[in-house]
């Protein structure tokens, strides 16, 4: 004989608020966006650093550090844009709210009648 089920822990948000808008398609887009924000600037930085040659040793190191700083800034900028996009998607989902289906219109409601042309007094 078992006792009553344990009580559920209290939640701050109703069920589904954090999960309904964050669907499978949005998760995959997030993964691709995060990969692009990190991989593209890093790849371009490595390419640019491989093309740096000539000059004194200190000048080459300074140029490579500058390229690293630019790539880091591009990564952070891209990540902030992804965060902004996610906040925007969440705001749109919250503002739309849950879907409510209204009553269907009667079958003949789209057919105009002569009463529609009479002036209203």
C-alpha positions in Angstrom: 0.0 0.0 0.0 1.5 3.3 -1.0 0.7 6.7 0.3 -0.3 9.8 -1.6 2.1 11.1 -4.3 4.6 13.6 -3.1 3.6 17.2 -3.7 5.0 19.0 -6.7 7.5 21.7 -6.1 6.1 25.3 -6.5 6.9 27.0 -9.8 7.2 30.6 -10.6 5.8 30.3 -14.1 2.8 28.3 -15.4 3.5 25.0 -17.2 4.7 25.4 -20.8 5.6 29.1 -20.6 9.3 28.3 -21.1 8.9 25.4 -23.4 6.1 26.1 -25.9 7.9 28.9 -27.7 11.3 27.1 -27.6 10.4 24.4 -30.1 12.5 22.0 -32.0 13.0 24.3 -35.0 14.1 27.2 -32.9 16.6 25.0 -31.0 18.2 23.9 -34.2 18.4 27.5 -35.5 20.0 28.4 -32.1 22.6 25.7 -32.5 23.5 26.9 -36.0 23.6 30.5 -35.0 25.9 29.8 -32.0 28.2 27.7 -34.2 28.3 30.5 -36.8 29.0 33.2 -34.2 32.0 31.3 -32.8 33.3 29.3 -35.8 33.3 32.0 -38.5 35.2 34.7 -36.7 37.7 32.1 -35.4 38.2 30.6 -38.9 38.7 34.1 -40.5 41.1 35.1 -37.7 43.2 31.9 -38.2 43.2 32.6 -42.0 44.3 36.2 -41.4 47.0 35.2 -38.9 48.4 32.7 -41.4 48.7 35.5 -44.0 50.6 37.8 -41.6 54.3 37.7 -42.3 57.2 40.1 -42.6 58.4 42.8 -40.3 59.9 42.4 -36.9 58.9 39.7 -34.4 57.2 42.2 -32.1 55.2 43.7 -35.0 54.0 40.2 -36.2 52.9 39.3 -32.6 51.1 42.6 -32.2 49.2 42.1 -35.5 48.2 38.6 -34.5 47.0 39.8 -31.1 45.0 42.5 -32.9 43.4 39.9 -35.1 42.6 37.8 -32.0 40.9 40.8 -30.3 38.9 41.6 -33.4 37.8 37.9 -33.7 36.8 37.9 -30.0 34.8 41.1 -30.4 33.1 39.6 -33.4 32.2 36.5 -31.4 30.8 38.5 -28.5 28.9 40.8 -30.9 27.4 37.7 -32.6 26.5 36.1 -29.3 24.8 39.3 -28.1 22.7 39.4 -31.4 21.7 35.7 -30.8 20.6 36.6 -27.3 18.6 39.6 -28.6 17.0 37.3 -31.2 16.0 34.8 -28.5 14.6 37.6 -26.3 12.6 38.9 -29.2 11.2 35.4 -30.0 10.2 35.0 -26.3 8.5 38.4 -26.3 6.5 37.6 -29.4 5.4 34.2 -27.9 4.4 35.9 -24.7 2.5 38.7 -26.4 0.6 36.2 -28.7 -0.4 34.0 -25.7 -2.0 30.6 -26.0 -4.0 29.8 -29.1 -7.8 30.1 -28.6 -10.1 28.8 -31.3 -13.3 30.8 -31.6 -16.7 29.7 -32.8 -16.9 28.8 -36.5 -19.0 31.1 -38.7 -22.3 29.6 -40.0 -22.1 28.1 -43.5 -24.2 30.8 -45.3 -22.6 33.8 -43.5 -20.5 34.8 -46.5 -23.5 35.2 -48.8 -24.6 38.8 -49.0 -28.3 39.6 -48.5 -30.5 42.5 -49.6 -30.7 43.6 -45.9 -27.0 44.5 -46.1 -27.8 47.3 -48.6 -30.5 49.0 -46.4 -29.4 52.1 -44.6 -29.4 51.9 -40.8 -31.6 54.5 -39.0 
